[in-house]
Amino acid sequence: MLNVSMTLVCATPPVDGFGEVVAALARFQRDGLPVQLHPGDLGWYTRCGADAAAAATRTWSRDGQILAVGLLDGPGVLRLAVSPDAFDDDDVATGILRDIAGSTSFRAEVVEARGGPRLRRALIEGGWVPDEAWTPLRRDLAGPVEKSDLRLEVTNVDRADVRVALQRASFDRSTFTREGWRAMAEGPAYARARCLVGYDGEVAVAAVTVWSAGAGRPGLLEPMGVHREHRGRGYGAAICRGAAAALREMGASSATVCTPSDNVGAVATYASAGFVPLAPVRDFRRAV
Ligand SMILES: CC(C)(COP(=O)(O)OP(=O)(O)OC[C@H]1O[C@@H](n2cnc3c(N)ncnc32)[C@H](O)[C@@H]1OP(=O)(O)O)[C@@H](O)C(=O)NCCC(=O)NCCS
């Protein structure tokens, strides 16, 4: 008789199995559900290298089916997504909680768990306390997107330097490099992504990377920024409109993004580009 195991298994994917994790995570993305960890988040992390991205990833599977994915996105920070089919699954929620409480290989101090109401309940019952608030925003892509005021260039390997320079000019602590861009672009998630650089005349002023999760699913903007010397002129809203249009062209049903609620400039910029803010959602922090 076939012995079917129903045990939830936590694993780190092999580098050559990372594409399967990206594909599973893409299937978790559905409109109308909480904006949770997206293939684009794994894709953006791949700038650190394919080995590092696989090593920072965890999967929870039952009978070979991936039901949850985690990304160790910085020291002690675990970002989670749960399959909508397992949102109410007690074993998945308690299994994840047991692993993050007891694991020596990835002790999480902060957990992002926007999807999976059962998991959020398990965290609260387990004594985890609310932490930083994040604001998800969403723009429906059923209708056309108004034209961006910027000239948009899709980054290719020969123009990666421009994309990298804008990242560094937009984010104070950015360590993005040309090698990082190449590693990201060679990763499985980037097969459904593109970087856009926005130009005013000949001057590169803003950049964004957009990630599709496949046709009919929500896409993600991650990251988006405007050169610090060119802010306050509408370029942020313009590059976000360009990002939404690109995602629509790629078949996405909506464009989503999530930003710390205290990044009021970012929230205002997305809203100005037609993104609708959803209710803020807090991370969880280990109480002791
Ligand atoms: C957030 C950021 C993209 C804004 O770019 P920008 O080109 O200055 O934004 P825009 O000129 O297009 O402004 C769009 C709207 O946001 C508002 N806004 C922009 N920055 C703001 C701020 N710091 N505080 C309040 N409102 C702000 C503008 O007033 C404008 O509102 P309006 O459409 O009602 O007139 C830019 O500051 C940036 O790159 N920051 C660092 C990177 C970052 O935080 N990225 C987002 C992470 S998810």
Ligand as a Chemical Component Dictionary entry (heavy atoms), coordinates in Angstrom:
data_LIG
# 
_chem_comp.id                   LIG 
_chem_comp.type                 NON-POLYMER 
_chem_comp.pdbx_formal_charge   0 
_chem_comp.three_letter_code    LIG 
# 
loop_
_chem_comp_atom.comp_id 
_chem_comp_atom.atom_id 
_chem_comp_atom.alt_atom_id 
_chem_comp_atom.type_symbol 
_chem_comp_atom.charge 
_chem_comp_atom.model_Cartn_x 
_chem_comp_atom.model_Cartn_y 
_chem_comp_atom.model_Cartn_z 
_chem_comp_atom.pdbx_ordinal 
LIG C1  C1  C 0 8.823  58.916 -3.069 1  
LIG C2  C2  C 0 9.468  59.502 -4.327 2  
LIG C3  C3  C 0 9.487  58.447 -5.426 3  
LIG C4  C4  C 0 8.638  60.720 -4.799 4  
LIG O1  O1  O 0 9.139  61.176 -6.045 5  
LIG P1  P1  P 0 8.780  62.626 -6.617 6  
LIG O2  O2  O 0 9.226  62.681 -8.033 7  
LIG O3  O3  O 0 9.288  63.670 -5.714 8  
LIG O4  O4  O 0 7.180  62.592 -6.544 9  
LIG P2  P2  P 0 6.171  63.466 -7.418 10 
LIG O5  O5  O 0 6.772  64.793 -7.681 11 
LIG O6  O6  O 0 5.734  62.678 -8.591 12 
LIG O7  O7  O 0 4.952  63.634 -6.404 13 
LIG C5  C5  C 0 3.771  62.880 -6.517 14 
LIG C6  C6  C 0 2.829  63.291 -5.399 15 
LIG O8  O8  O 0 3.368  62.884 -4.138 16 
LIG C7  C7  C 0 3.518  64.008 -3.280 17 
LIG N1  N1  N 0 4.788  63.850 -2.544 18 
LIG C8  C8  C 0 5.980  63.519 -3.034 19 
LIG N2  N2  N 0 6.904  63.480 -2.049 20 
LIG C9  C9  C 0 6.252  63.811 -0.918 21 
LIG C10 C10 C 0 6.645  63.930 0.451  22 
LIG N3  N3  N 0 7.915  63.675 0.830  23 
LIG N4  N4  N 0 5.718  64.237 1.355  24 
LIG C11 C11 C 0 4.427  64.449 0.998  25 
LIG N5  N5  N 0 3.993  64.341 -0.285 26 
LIG C12 C12 C 0 4.891  64.038 -1.223 27 
LIG C13 C13 C 0 3.572  65.209 -4.205 28 
LIG O9  O9  O 0 3.165  66.369 -3.540 29 
LIG C14 C14 C 0 2.615  64.781 -5.296 30 
LIG O10 O10 O 0 1.299  64.987 -4.850 31 
LIG P3  P3  P 0 0.146  65.505 -5.863 32 
LIG O11 O11 O 0 0.099  64.543 -7.004 33 
LIG O12 O12 O 0 -1.070 65.491 -5.019 34 
LIG O13 O13 O 0 0.578  66.852 -6.301 35 
LIG C15 C15 C 0 10.931 59.995 -4.053 36 
LIG O14 O14 O 0 10.919 60.852 -2.932 37 
LIG C16 C16 C 0 11.912 58.862 -3.794 38 
LIG O15 O15 O 0 12.510 58.340 -4.742 39 
LIG N6  N6  N 0 12.121 58.501 -2.515 40 
LIG C17 C17 C 0 13.088 57.460 -2.131 41 
LIG C18 C18 C 0 12.731 56.122 -2.668 42 
LIG C19 C19 C 0 11.384 55.624 -2.172 43 
LIG O16 O16 O 0 10.977 55.853 -1.036 44 
LIG N7  N7  N 0 10.685 54.876 -3.046 45 
LIG C20 C20 C 0 9.425  54.283 -2.725 46 
LIG C21 C21 C 0 9.673  53.037 -1.957 47 
LIG S1  S1  S 0 8.394  51.901 -2.094 48 
# 
loop_
_chem_comp_bond.comp_id 
_chem_comp_bond.atom_id_1 
_chem_comp_bond.atom_id_2 
_chem_comp_bond.value_order 
_chem_comp_bond.pdbx_ordinal 
LIG C1  C2  SING 1  
LIG C2  C3  SING 2  
LIG C2  C4  SING 3  
LIG C2  C15 SING 4  
LIG C4  O1  SING 5  
LIG O1  P1  SING 6  
LIG P1  O2  DOUB 7  
LIG P1  O3  SING 8  
LIG P1  O4  SING 9  
LIG O4  P2  SING 10 
LIG P2  O5  DOUB 11 
LIG P2  O6  SING 12 
LIG P2  O7  SING 13 
LIG O7  C5  SING 14 
LIG C5  C6  SING 15 
LIG C6  O8  SING 16 
LIG C6  C14 SING 17 
LIG O8  C7  SING 18 
LIG C7  N1  SING 19 
LIG C7  C13 SING 20 
LIG N1  C8  SING 21 
LIG N1  C12 SING 22 
LIG C8  N2  DOUB 23 
LIG N2  C9  SING 24 
LIG C9  C10 SING 25 
LIG C9  C12 DOUB 26 
LIG C10 N3  SING 27 
LIG C10 N4  DOUB 28 
LIG N4  C11 SING 29 
LIG C11 N5  DOUB 30 
LIG N5  C12 SING 31 
LIG C13 O9  SING 32 
LIG C13 C14 SING 33 
LIG C14 O10 SING 34 
LIG O10 P3  SING 35 
LIG P3  O11 DOUB 36 
LIG P3  O12 SING 37 
LIG P3  O13 SING 38 
LIG C15 O14 SING 39 
LIG C15 C16 SING 40 
LIG C16 O15 DOUB 41 
LIG C16 N6  SING 42 
LIG N6  C17 SING 43 
LIG C17 C18 SING 44 
LIG C18 C19 SING 45 
LIG C19 O16 DOUB 46 
LIG C19 N7  SING 47 
LIG N7  C20 SING 48 
LIG C20 C21 SING 49 
LIG C21 S1  SING 50 
# 
